[in-house]
Amino acid sequence: MLLSLVLHTYSMRYVLPAAVMMGTAPTYVLAWGAWRLLSAVLPARFYREVDDRLYTIYQSMVLFFFENYTGVQVIIYGDLPKNKENVIYLSNHQCTVDWIIADMLAIRQNALGHVRYVLKDGLKWLPLYGWYFSQHGGVYVKRSAKFNEKEMREKLRAQMKAETPMYLVIFPEGTRYNPEIPKVIADSQSFAEKEGLAILKHVLTPRVKATHVAIDTMKDYLDAVYDVTVAYEGTVDHKGQRKLAPSMTEFLCKECPRVHIFIDRIELKDIPEEQMYMRRWLHERFEIKDKLLIEFYDAKDSKRRNKFPGKSVHSKLSLKKTLPSLLFLGGLTASMLLTESGRKLYVKTWIYGTLIGCLWVSIKP
């Protein structure tokens, strides 16, 4: 029975990180909401600067758990610029941790507060988070025929007008690559074959609309495009078949020993402007990703597996980057929960913050 209890406790290693990350959300939203009200009469740029700093605090706390707590080794290939840049970040998509990978790179450039996402429309209904991501410059998009190009362009132009630093994360596949749902992979490959495009094995056929709108709208505002390929070690079974990438829960349970990140920085001048040609270019970039992942998962020489080609750096994140944020938000939340009035405010923030957020995103994208 003792062994069973130990095993159960070990399997629940994600509870503490989840409780802290979710538990500090109302505190964070209250702090941000107070600043939002105070800055109502201030220039948009001033509001954005502080908003980015607040976002950095929260996401630094998140990275404490995803890097320092888990002890995962982050292996970086290619050249990640040390300085901040206005970029579009394009990546393959296989699990919820992919969102955190963008943060992992951004914090190493001191650009964590600049991260903004292109998100599936349904995510805007997330309690507290859905509303806030929209306020922080995130763009919610619908798929295929329902994609609203005008709406996305207007939001991006508003960000540029406010001189908002941009680290815009896009997953062009539109949905996750999941080996447990072979129909999605088969449909993607069938579409590529029908369109005369190369058939991809470890990634899905990319969709070009959001990428084209983002690059076309911000071409004079961006410094580069980061083409990022991510592989999670330990996602191949004993038969050599690819398994499902780790969920956030599994990652926090320390079930991923190493994450490999390949970065290719692309100049804007090397990207075609017309959508038809950009579509071909984007597919070619995903062909390169596919070859990298084939090498990672399927290389005949076992010594070449579980790594990308070329030089790599084991990038360890210092506690100085994350621990102060954890202590600050954790302490602020604990202080609020120690008093009856604080607890009431905390609960009301969850309830009314969620309701107001849902109302807001239903009226204004």
Phi and psi in degrees as a GROMACS rama.xvg file:
@    title "Ramachandran Plot"
@    xaxis  label "Phi"
@    yaxis  label "Psi"
@TYPE xy
-61.7978  -42.7868  LEU-2
-61.8011  -41.3071  LEU-3
-62.5291  -40.0166  SER-4
-65.6887  -41.9784  LEU-5
-62.4038  -44.8816  VAL-6
-63.6893  -40.4951  LEU-7
-65.3211  -42.9052  HIS-8
-62.3089  -41.3056  THR-9
-63.546  -37.5773  TYR-10
-72.8557  -12.3929  SER-11
-101.451  23.3972  MET-12
-62.3396  -18.2089  ARG-13
-80.2788  -13.7568  TYR-14
-61.8526  -47.8816  VAL-15
-60.8212  -51.8585  LEU-16
-58.143  -43.4139  PRO-17
-63.341  -41.7355  ALA-18
-63.812  -40.4891  ALA-19
-71.2487  -46.3373  VAL-20
-63.8625  -44.6616  MET-21
-74.6876  -37.8054  MET-22
-67.2071  -28.6994  GLY-23
-87.7785  -5.52257  THR-24
-58.6196  -47.2231  ALA-25
-61.3483  -39.2281  PRO-26
-60.7051  -45.1025  THR-27
-63.5103  -45.2213  TYR-28
-63.7871  -37.258  VAL-29
-63.3428  -44.6304  LEU-30
-63.1817  -44.0908  ALA-31
-66.0874  -41.6183  TRP-32
-62.1044  -38.4756  GLY-33
-63.7849  -42.7781  ALA-34
-65.9642  -38.9091  TRP-35
-59.272  -42.8306  ARG-36
-68.1573  -43.0466  LEU-37
-64.9667  -31.0879  LEU-38
-93.269  8.7391  SER-39
-58.0382  -30.4449  ALA-40
-103.197  6.85434  VAL-41
-97.6541  161.25  LEU-42
-58.9149  144.23  PRO-43
-57.3975  -35.0367  ALA-44
-63.6264  -40.264  ARG-45
-64.7607  -42.0256  PHE-46
-59.408  -45.5094  TYR-47
-63.8725  -37.3395  ARG-48
-61.1015  -45.5333  GLU-49
-72.4302  -37.9211  VAL-50
-58.738  -42.603  ASP-51
-63.0079  -36.9734  ASP-52
-67.9909  -40.9865  ARG-53
-63.0522  -43.557  LEU-54
-61.5016  -38.5289  TYR-55
-60.5633  -41.0307  THR-56
-61.3652  -48.6988  ILE-57
-65.8833  -47.3549  TYR-58
-69.8052  -27.9855  GLN-59
-63.3146  -40.3149  SER-60
-61.8955  -42.8886  MET-61
-59.2104  -43.1826  VAL-62
-69.1248  -24.0008  LEU-63
-56.3705  -44.9361  PHE-64
-74.4144  -40.7035  PHE-65
-77.5164  -17.4427  PHE-66
-117.35  -60.0881  GLU-67
-69.657  -43.7163  ASN-68
-68.1739  -44.8561  TYR-69
-76.7479  -25.3335  THR-70
71.3281  15.9689  GLY-71
-61.3862  142.775  VAL-72
-88.9807  124.01  GLN-73
-99.9028  113.645  VAL-74
-106.529  119.294  ILE-75
-110.917  130.282  ILE-76
-115.044  150.373  TYR-77
85.8874  -171.464  GLY-78
-107.874  111.01  ASP-79
-96.1829  113.121  LEU-80
-56.1401  143.28  PRO-81
-77.7059  -26.9989  LYS-82
-92.8817  157.143  ASN-83
-66.5442  144.513  LYS-84
-141.892  157.053  GLU-85
-86.8007  113.917  ASN-86
-138.414  160.827  VAL-87
-107.134  131.471  ILE-88
-107.896  113.056  TYR-89
-107.575  129.631  LEU-90
-144.237  156.547  SER-91
-70.3806  156.839  ASN-92
-131.623  121.444  HIS-93
-137.369  -14.9801  GLN-94
-164.876  174.436  CYS-95
-69.2087  -21.1086  THR-96
-69.1291  -19.4898  VAL-97
-54.1817  -33.4376  ASP-98
-63.8594  -34.8836  TRP-99
-72.9093  -30.4193  ILE-100
-59.8663  -39.4184  ILE-101
-60.7151  -39.9011  ALA-102
-63.5536  -39.855  ASP-103
-59.0447  -40.4891  MET-104
-74.6369  -43.0261  LEU-105
-61.9102  -40.1231  ALA-106
-66.0884  -27.3309  ILE-107
-76.3188  -9.04255  ARG-108
-111.058  9.03765  GLN-109
56.334  37.5454  ASN-110
-124.929  23.1038  ALA-111
-60.5122  -38.8233  LEU-112
-68.3162  -14.31  GLY-113
-88.1258  -5.99573  HIS-114
-69.6493  127.501  VAL-115
-137.268  149.554  ARG-116
-117.871  147.609  TYR-117
-94.2972  116.256  VAL-118
-118.997  153.488  LEU-119
-63.599  139.654  LYS-120
-54.869  -35.7189  ASP-121
-64.2883  -21.8436  GLY-122
-73.3737  -11.9483  LEU-123
-68.5283  -13.9894  LYS-124
-90.1726  2.58576  TRP-125
-60.173  134.438  LEU-126
-56.4024  128.793  PRO-127
63.6501  -53.7356  LEU-128
-64.5351  -41.124  TYR-129
-60.1279  -43.5139  GLY-130
-67.2614  -46.0289  TRP-131
-64.8309  -42.5059  TYR-132
-58.4286  -37.3104  PHE-133
-64.445  -42.3747  SER-134
-67.2177  -28.67  GLN-135
-85.8154  10.7705  HIS-136
100.289  5.45514  GLY-137
-68.7929  152.841  GLY-138
-121.241  120.179  VAL-139
-92.5697  131.031  TYR-140
-130.198  150.513  VAL-141
-101.243  158.731  LYS-142
-85.4115  160.529  ARG-143
49.898  -126.651  SER-144
-65.8065  -22.0302  ALA-145
-85.1667  -3.03754  LYS-146
-62.511  125.818  PHE-147
-102.197  93.6613  ASN-148
-63.999  -42.6468  GLU-149
-61.1246  -43.3943  LYS-150
-61.8941  -42.5656  GLU-151
-66.6165  -43.2805  MET-152
-60.8325  -42.5678  ARG-153
-63.0882  -39.7906  GLU-154
-67.8479  -40.9886  LYS-155
-67.5288  -38.9949  LEU-156
-64.0625  -37.7132  ARG-157
-63.0677  -38.0687  ALA-158
-66.5347  -40.4388  GLN-159
-67.4963  -40.0983  MET-160
-60.4911  -36.4041  LYS-161
-82.217  2.7737  ALA-162
57.1819  42.2258  GLU-163
-76.374  124.637  THR-164
-59.3738  140.483  PRO-165
-125.308  119.992  MET-166
-128.048  73.1519  TYR-167
-85.7999  117.25  LEU-168
-95.4332  124.546  VAL-169
-129.093  136.28  ILE-170
-110.827  95.5198  PHE-171
-63.4333  -18.3698  PRO-172
-66.4169  -22.945  GLU-173
83.4182  -21.8855  GLY-174
-154.354  169.642  THR-175
-79.0791  146.333  ARG-176
-78.5473  114.179  TYR-177
-129.44  106.743  ASN-178
-62.4686  -14.0363  PRO-179
-86.0101  -4.37264  GLU-180
-123.072  75.1461  ILE-181
-62.4169  -23.5456  PRO-182
-63.1149  -40.6821  LYS-183
-62.5515  -42.356  VAL-184
-66.1417  -43.8896  ILE-185
-63.309  -42.0991  ALA-186
-63.8511  -39.3394  ASP-187
-64.2446  -43.3303  SER-188
-68.4122  -37.3224  GLN-189
-64.2231  -40.0225  SER-190
-64.1652  -42.7411  PHE-191
-61.6798  -42.8116  ALA-192
-63.5889  -41.5585  GLU-193
-63.3353  -35.4927  LYS-194
-88.6191  2.23497  GLU-195
74.4573  26.1412  GLY-196
-102.766  157.983  LEU-197
-62.2759  139.135  ALA-198
-83.2442  129.379  ILE-199
-103.998  143.921  LEU-200
-97.6175  -46.4109  LYS-201
-106.084  2.10363  HIS-202
-138.22  163.913  VAL-203
-91.5719  160.648  LEU-204
-63.2425  121.916  THR-205
-72.7579  150.358  PRO-206
-99.1211  140.601  ARG-207
-99.2871  -17.149  VAL-208
-55.5515  -56.0213  LYS-209
-63.8214  -39.8574  ALA-210
-63.4968  -44.5289  THR-211
-64.7932  -45.1723  HIS-212
-61.983  -43.2731  VAL-213
-64.4537  -48.9126  ALA-214
-67.8315  -43.0752  ILE-215
-64.5755  -40.1624  ASP-216
-70.9781  -37.761  THR-217
-109.482  17.2308  MET-218
-58.1219  -30.7968  LYS-219
-90.3357  0.733325  ASP-220
-109.783  -22.6452  TYR-221
-88.4808  151.979  LEU-222
-94.4812  -32.121  ASP-223
-170.973  174.276  ALA-224
-117.43  131.771  VAL-225
-98.0935  116.1  TYR-226
-95.2568  111.33  ASP-227
-115.787  131.551  VAL-228
-117.948  127.411  THR-229
-118.178  136.307  VAL-230
-135.43  134.428  ALA-231
-101.834  121.404  TYR-232
-69.265  143.613  GLU-233
92.8395  13.6023  GLY-234
-106.685  35.8095  THR-235
-129.862  134.078  VAL-236
-82.2034  -178.094  ASP-237
-67.0391  -16.3907  HIS-238
-92.1028  1.44964  LYS-239
84.987  7.98648  GLY-240
-88.703  142.474  GLN-241
-70.4707  136.518  ARG-242
-104.115  173.463  LYS-243
-64.1676  135.291  LEU-244
-66.4412  157.311  ALA-245
-65.5721  139.699  PRO-246
-77.0205  172.655  SER-247
-59.5704  -40.3744  MET-248
-62.1887  -47.1249  THR-249
-65.1396  -38.7988  GLU-250
-62.5637  -43.8913  PHE-251
-68.7313  -20.5636  LEU-252
-85.0809  10.6062  CYS-253
64.5458  37.8569  LYS-254
-95.0583  4.1046  GLU-255
-121.844  108.187  CYS-256
-72.0799  -35.002  PRO-257
-146.203  143.229  ARG-258
-119.737  132.186  VAL-259
-108.573  128.721  HIS-260
-127.801  117.548  ILE-261
-105.093  125.6  PHE-262
-118.265  129.986  ILE-263
-123.463  113.334  ASP-264
-86.4228  123.351  ARG-265
-115.757  130.505  ILE-266
-73.3405  147.477  GLU-267
-62.0152  -32.5744  LEU-268
-66.0063  -17.5182  LYS-269
-92.0466  3.86914  ASP-270
-112.233  123.802  ILE-271
-62.9441  146.718  PRO-272
-86.8465  -39.0723  GLU-273
-69.9041  140.695  GLU-274
-58.6299  -39.8814  GLN-275
-60.4318  -42.8538  MET-276
-78.4063  -33.3092  TYR-277
-65.0017  -33.8491  MET-278
-60.6038  -44.4448  ARG-279
-64.9815  -42.7654  ARG-280
-60.3168  -45.3892  TRP-281
-62.9424  -40.1256  LEU-282
-64.6916  -38.5642  HIS-283
-63.8499  -36.9799  GLU-284
-63.5873  -37.1111  ARG-285
-75.0409  -24.2881  PHE-286
-64.2752  -41.4264  GLU-287
-62.9226  -43.1354  ILE-288
-57.7667  -44.7218  LYS-289
-60.998  -41.9056  ASP-290
-64.7244  -40.042  LYS-291
-61.6777  -42.4433  LEU-292
-73.9042  -32.3682  LEU-293
-62.344  -43.3594  ILE-294
-62.0881  -41.7317  GLU-295
-66.3068  -45.5842  PHE-296
-93.654  -33.7974  TYR-297
-118.555  5.44026  ASP-298
-54.6293  133.882  ALA-299
-64.2078  -36.4353  LYS-300
-81.9115  114.001  ASP-301
-60.2315  -24.7355  SER-302
-70.3561  -19.7906  LYS-303
-94.1957  -5.6693  ARG-304
-78.5732  163.01  ARG-305
59.0154  31.8655  ASN-306
-164.11  154.406  LYS-307
-91.1739  157.888  PHE-308
-69.5355  156.349  PRO-309
94.8195  179.069  GLY-310
-72.0777  148.228  LYS-311
-135.92  159.754  SER-312
-129.894  128.904  VAL-313
-81.5055  106.031  HIS-314
-98.6697  108.547  SER-315
-98.3607  130.493  LYS-316
-87.1473  125.982  LEU-317
-69.1308  144.054  SER-318
-61.6328  -24.1403  LEU-319
-63.4278  -23.4127  LYS-320
-81.3491  -20.931  LYS-321
-125.489  -39.7612  THR-322
-61.1383  -42.1221  LEU-323
-57.9723  -37.4562  PRO-324
-66.164  -40.8303  SER-325
-61.4495  -46.3187  LEU-326
-65.9585  -39.0977  LEU-327
-66.3865  -53.781  PHE-328
-69.0563  -39.5337  LEU-329
-63.403  -43.5671  GLY-330
-66.0795  -39.9975  GLY-331
-63.8665  -42.4122  LEU-332
-68.1291  -42.9602  THR-333
-61.4388  -40.7755  ALA-334
-62.142  -39.8183  SER-335
-65.5918  -40.5217  MET-336
-76.4179  -9.78769  LEU-337
-78.5208  -18.2118  LEU-338
-112.847  153.62  THR-339
-64.9199  -42.0017  GLU-340
-66.1638  -35.6215  SER-341
-65.8314  -41.3205  GLY-342
-64.3129  -40.4841  ARG-343
-63.8384  -42.4824  LYS-344
-63.7293  -39.2459  LEU-345
-60.0779  -49.7723  TYR-346
-65.0385  -42.6892  VAL-347
-63.7329  -33.6792  LYS-348
-64.2037  -42.6161  THR-349
-60.2856  -47.4234  TRP-350
-72.033  -59.6063  ILE-351
-74.2294  -30.9473  TYR-352
-63.1093  -40.347  GLY-353
-66.6721  -44.7976  THR-354
-64.604  -45.4348  LEU-355
-63.6401  -41.3197  ILE-356
-61.7512  -45.4461  GLY-357
-63.2869  -39.7847  CYS-358
-64.7605  -42.6698  LEU-359
-62.5439  -49.7484  TRP-360
-71.5872  -20.3927  VAL-361
-77.5968  -23.211  SER-362
-95.6207  -45.4218  ILE-363
-123.143  122.467  LYS-364
